[in-house]
Amino acid sequence: MTRRVLFLCSRNRLRSPTAEQLFGTWPELEVDSAGLADDAEVVLTNEQLEWADLIVVMEASHRRRLQTRHRSRLKGKQVVCLDIPDRYDFMQPELVALLLKKAGPLLR
């Protein structure tokens, strides 16, 4: 069974696109990413929230913002926070290692 995983960060420039690229090749996963800020590269849509089985946020502030803005669309959805701060570049090896360590077990 394929799981649909949505990765969220603030601006969808570094952390969530890295996660999307990293886990996009894993079997039985469909992945997408978006940002919660109004100036994100890909701004989160209601369609993405409806599509996702699992929503993975990078920081607790993202979870709070998501719940404040989209509470009704989160019913029955699992939202997991990885606690990965915004101090990494796109595909930076340390970020990749953290994503594998923290999100990998959730996605197996």
C-alpha positions as CSV (number, residue, x, y, z in Angstrom):
1,M,0.0,0.0,0.0
2,T,1.4,3.4,-1.0
3,R,1.6,6.1,1.7
4,R,1.3,9.7,0.7
5,V,3.7,11.9,2.8
6,L,3.7,15.7,2.8
7,F,6.8,17.5,4.1
8,L,6.3,21.0,5.4
9,C,8.7,23.8,6.4
10,S,8.5,27.6,6.3
11,R,9.5,28.5,2.8
12,N,9.9,25.2,1.0
13,R,13.4,26.1,-0.1
14,L,15.7,23.9,1.9
15,R,14.4,21.3,4.4
16,S,11.1,20.1,2.9
17,P,12.4,20.0,-0.7
18,T,15.4,18.0,0.6
19,A,13.1,15.5,2.3
20,E,10.9,15.3,-0.8
21,Q,14.0,14.5,-3.0
22,L,15.5,12.1,-0.5
23,F,12.3,10.0,0.2
24,G,10.9,10.4,-3.3
25,T,12.7,7.3,-4.5
26,W,11.6,5.1,-1.6
27,P,9.3,2.2,-2.5
28,E,5.6,2.5,-1.5
29,L,5.9,6.2,-0.9
30,E,4.5,9.2,-2.8
31,V,5.9,12.4,-1.4
32,D,5.3,16.1,-1.8
33,S,6.5,19.3,-0.1
34,A,5.3,22.8,0.6
35,G,5.9,25.8,2.8
36,L,3.6,27.5,5.4
37,A,4.9,31.1,4.7
38,D,3.0,33.3,2.2
39,D,6.3,33.7,0.2
40,A,7.1,29.9,0.1
41,E,8.3,28.5,-3.2
42,V,5.3,26.2,-3.1
43,V,2.6,27.5,-0.8
44,L,0.6,24.7,1.0
45,T,-2.7,24.0,-0.6
46,N,-5.9,22.4,0.8
47,E,-5.5,19.8,-1.9
48,Q,-2.1,18.8,-0.6
49,L,-3.6,18.4,2.9
50,E,-6.4,16.3,1.6
51,W,-4.0,14.1,-0.4
52,A,-1.6,13.4,2.4
53,D,-1.8,10.3,4.7
54,L,1.1,11.6,6.9
55,I,2.2,15.2,7.4
56,V,5.8,15.8,8.5
57,V,6.7,19.2,9.8
58,M,10.3,20.4,10.6
59,E,9.6,22.5,13.7
60,A,6.9,22.8,16.5
61,S,6.1,26.3,15.2
62,H,5.1,24.7,11.9
63,R,2.7,22.3,13.7
64,R,1.1,25.2,15.6
65,R,0.7,27.3,12.4
66,L,-0.7,24.3,10.5
67,Q,-3.2,23.6,13.3
68,T,-4.2,27.2,13.6
69,R,-4.8,27.7,9.8
70,H,-6.0,24.2,8.8
71,R,-7.5,22.5,11.9
72,S,-10.6,21.2,10.1
73,R,-8.5,19.6,7.3
74,L,-6.3,17.7,9.8
75,K,-9.0,15.5,11.2
76,G,-7.7,11.9,11.0
77,K,-4.3,13.0,9.8
78,Q,-1.1,12.1,11.5
79,V,1.2,15.1,12.0
80,V,4.7,14.4,13.1
81,C,7.4,17.0,14.1
82,L,11.0,16.2,13.4
83,D,12.5,19.1,15.3
84,I,15.0,20.0,12.6
85,P,16.0,23.7,12.8
86,D,16.4,26.0,9.8
87,R,20.2,26.0,9.6
88,Y,20.9,23.6,6.7
89,D,21.3,24.1,3.0
90,F,19.4,22.1,0.4
91,M,20.7,18.5,0.3
92,Q,23.4,19.3,2.9
93,P,24.8,15.9,4.1
94,E,24.1,16.7,7.8
95,L,20.4,17.5,6.8
96,V,20.2,14.3,4.8
97,A,21.5,12.3,7.8
98,L,19.1,13.9,10.2
99,L,16.1,13.3,7.9
100,L,17.1,9.6,7.5
101,K,17.5,9.3,11.3
102,K,14.3,11.0,12.3
103,A,11.9,10.4,9.4
104,G,13.3,7.2,8.0
105,P,11.8,4.9,10.8
106,L,8.4,6.6,10.3
107,L,8.4,5.8,6.6
108,R,9.6,2.2,6.5
